[in-house]
Amino acid sequence: MKKIGLTLGDKWLIGILCVVSLTGIILSVILFPAQANTVAEIRVDNKLFKSITLRQGYYEEIRIGGETEYAIIEVQDGKIRIRQDDSPRQIGVQTGWISKPPQQVVNLPYRIVIHLVSNESLDVDDIAR
């Protein structure tokens, strides 16, 4: 049985394919750097209810509560807000859209806190807790 080896043309083809592949990987890392993920953490009674990654083109409505004592949270195009609730002062609703960490929306009557977190560094020097 005759042993089949790589010819000079095969070696050149493999080398060219490796160079093209590595060039594509390097260009994709340089031209499209990893974007920071902003995550909205929705907490009810200080327990994590849901985590949502905020991104363009994404829409969701979340209802927390029952027929009475409810809040409707709206997520749209990288922003989040409490769209509607039946609390007397509507402070969470009046806060409006948030989209940049460390912003948050608080609804005290129903103990709902929406807090934005990110893996990128903040422009804030320090946050006192």
C-alpha positions as CSV (number, residue, x, y, z in Angstrom):
1,M,0.0,0.0,0.0
2,K,1.3,3.4,-1.0
3,K,1.8,6.0,1.7
4,I,0.1,9.3,0.9
5,G,1.7,12.4,2.3
6,L,1.1,16.2,2.0
7,T,2.3,17.8,-1.1
8,L,3.8,21.3,-1.3
9,G,0.5,22.7,-2.6
10,D,-1.4,21.1,0.4
11,K,1.1,22.8,2.8
12,W,0.6,26.2,1.2
13,L,-3.1,25.8,1.3
14,I,-3.1,24.9,5.0
15,G,-0.8,27.9,5.8
16,I,-2.9,30.4,3.8
17,L,-6.1,29.1,5.6
18,C,-4.4,29.5,9.0
19,V,-3.3,33.0,8.3
20,V,-6.7,34.1,7.0
21,S,-8.4,32.6,10.0
22,L,-6.1,34.3,12.5
23,T,-6.5,37.6,10.7
24,G,-10.3,37.3,10.9
25,I,-10.1,36.6,14.6
26,I,-7.7,39.4,15.3
27,L,-9.8,41.9,13.3
28,S,-13.0,40.9,15.0
29,V,-11.5,41.5,18.4
30,I,-10.1,44.9,17.4
31,L,-13.1,46.2,15.4
32,F,-15.8,44.8,17.7
33,P,-14.7,45.0,21.3
34,A,-16.8,43.3,24.0
35,Q,-19.6,45.6,25.1
36,A,-20.5,46.0,28.7
37,N,-23.6,44.2,29.7
38,T,-26.1,46.1,31.8
39,V,-28.3,43.9,33.9
40,A,-31.5,45.0,35.7
41,E,-32.0,43.2,38.9
42,I,-35.6,43.3,40.1
43,R,-36.0,42.6,43.8
44,V,-39.2,42.1,45.7
45,D,-38.9,42.0,49.5
46,N,-35.1,42.0,49.1
47,K,-35.2,38.7,47.2
48,L,-34.1,38.5,43.6
49,F,-37.3,38.2,41.5
50,K,-35.7,38.4,38.0
51,S,-32.5,39.5,36.2
52,I,-32.8,41.0,32.7
53,T,-30.0,41.9,30.4
54,L,-30.9,45.3,28.8
55,R,-30.3,45.4,25.1
56,Q,-31.7,47.1,22.0
57,G,-34.7,45.6,20.4
58,Y,-35.9,43.7,23.5
59,Y,-39.3,44.3,25.0
60,E,-41.0,42.7,28.0
61,E,-43.7,43.5,30.5
62,I,-43.6,42.0,34.0
63,R,-46.5,42.1,36.4
64,I,-45.8,41.9,40.0
65,G,-48.7,41.4,42.5
66,G,-52.3,40.5,42.0
67,E,-55.5,42.3,41.0
68,T,-54.9,45.0,43.7
69,E,-51.5,46.0,44.9
70,Y,-49.7,45.5,41.6
71,A,-46.9,47.0,39.6
72,I,-46.2,46.6,35.9
73,I,-42.5,46.8,34.9
74,E,-41.7,47.6,31.3
75,V,-38.4,46.8,29.6
76,Q,-37.7,48.3,26.1
77,D,-34.7,49.1,24.0
78,G,-32.1,49.0,26.8
79,K,-34.2,50.9,29.4
80,I,-36.5,49.8,32.2
81,R,-39.2,51.5,34.3
82,I,-42.2,50.9,36.4
83,R,-44.9,51.8,34.0
84,Q,-47.9,51.5,36.2
85,D,-48.8,50.7,39.8
86,D,-51.7,51.4,42.2
87,S,-49.6,53.0,44.9
88,P,-51.0,56.3,46.2
89,R,-48.0,58.6,45.5
90,Q,-46.7,57.0,42.2
91,I,-43.1,57.7,43.1
92,G,-41.7,54.7,41.2
93,V,-43.8,55.6,38.1
94,Q,-42.6,59.2,38.2
95,T,-39.0,58.1,38.3
96,G,-39.3,57.1,34.6
97,W,-36.8,55.2,32.4
98,I,-33.4,54.2,33.7
99,S,-30.6,52.8,31.6
100,K,-27.2,53.5,33.2
101,P,-25.7,51.9,36.3
102,P,-26.0,52.6,39.3
103,Q,-29.5,54.1,38.7
104,Q,-32.4,52.5,40.5
105,V,-36.2,52.7,40.8
106,V,-37.8,52.1,44.2
107,N,-41.4,51.4,45.0
108,L,-41.7,51.3,48.7
109,P,-45.4,50.3,49.2
110,Y,-44.8,47.0,47.4
111,R,-41.1,46.7,48.3
112,I,-39.9,46.6,44.7
113,V,-36.3,47.7,43.8
114,I,-35.0,47.8,40.3
115,H,-31.2,48.2,40.3
116,L,-28.9,48.4,37.3
117,V,-25.5,46.7,37.5
118,S,-22.8,46.5,34.9
119,N,-19.4,44.8,34.4
120,E,-17.7,48.1,33.2
121,S,-16.2,50.6,35.5
122,L,-18.5,53.5,36.7
123,D,-17.8,57.2,36.3
124,V,-18.6,57.5,40.0
125,D,-15.6,57.7,42.4
126,D,-17.4,56.0,45.3
127,I,-20.8,55.1,46.4
128,A,-21.7,55.3,50.1
129,R,-24.1,52.6,51.4
